[in-house]
Amino acid sequence: MARAATTADAFNAVAEPRRREILDLLAGGEKPVNDLVAVLGLAQPLVSKHLRVLREVGLVEVRDSGRQRVYRLNAQPLKDIHDWVSGYRRLWSERFDRIDVVLEELKEMEDGDEHGDE
């Protein structure tokens, strides 16, 4: 059975941790391939493969600068991911609020036990 393509959209492209590392590096500004290779500690062909995937889904753009290829982040395709994750923000907030209540109750119980032992 054939594997699903990882280049279909930004969601699939950023599922790979090395690609997220590349995006993080490019968020700090454009960089030539050799700089990315040096920081990531990966072979140049592997970095280029990841960059190709990111370029195909529109997450990075490339320009030639002399003999170098310089890459920069195009964050617009990340908006779909942001919008999707934002839908869960309310759920997470509610759960964290419940955890805070439970922790406060446990703290009060612990404080009550300490004062009862005196």
N, C-alpha and C positions, 0 to 999 in steps of 0.2 A: 504494500500500500504506500502510495506517495505521501510525503510530508507536505503539510500546508506551507505555502510560501510565507516567509517572514518579512517580505517587502511590500505587502499589500497596503499597509497604512501605517500611520505613526504609532498606533497602539502596538502593533506587532514589532515594529522596528525598535521601539524603546524597551521591549520585553527583554532584550539581550543586555546584560550588565555592562559589557565593554562599550556598547553603543551609548549607554547612558553616561559612562565616564567621558567619552568623546564629547558629548553634548555639554557636560559640565565644564570641560576644558574650554570649549568654544564659547561658552557663556561669558568668559572673561575677555573675549576678543578674538579676532581672527588669528589663525596660526597655520604655518606651513606644515605639510605632512611630516617632515623630519622632526619637528618639535613635538608633534603628537606621538610619534614613534618613540622618541627619547623618554617622554614622560610616562607613557604607558608600559614601556618595556616589552613591546610586542614586535614581531617581525613586520617590516614595512608592507609586504603583500597582505598580511592579515588586517592591518590598519586600513589599507586602501580598500579592502573588501567591505569592511564596516562602513567606511565613508561612502562607498558606492550605494549601499543599502540606504543610508541616511539621505543621500542625495536623491535617490529615486522616489522617496516619499516626501521630498521637499524640506526636510529638516535642516539640511546644510546646503550652502551654495559654494561654488568654487570659482576662483579666478586665477589666471596665470599672471605671475609676477616674475618676469625674466625666466629663469629655468625652474622656478618653483611653482607648485600649485598651492594656493592659499585658500583655506576653508574658513567659513564663518557660519554662525548659527542663524537659522531662519526660524524663529520661535512660533510663527503663525500656526503651523500644523499642530503645535502642542495645545492650542486653545481647545480643540475637541477633547483632549485628555483632561484638561483643567475643568471644562464644563461638566464632563461626566463625573469626575471625582467630587466636584463641588456639590453634586446631588446627595452625596453621603455625609457631608459636613454636619447637617442637622442631626443625623443618626449618631454620629460619633460624639457630638456635643452632649446629646441626651445621655448616652452611656457613660461618658466621663462624669457628668453631673451625678448620676446614680452612684458611681464609684466613690465620689467625694462624700456623698451622704453616708454610705456604708463605712467608709474610713472614719468619718467623724463619730458615728455610733460606736465603732470599735474603740476609738480613743476615749470616749466618754465611759465606756464599760471598764476599760483598763484603769482610767483615773479613779473610778469608783472602787475598784478592787484594791488599789493602792491605799486609798484613804480608809477603807474598811479594815485593813490589817493593822492599823496603828494602835 
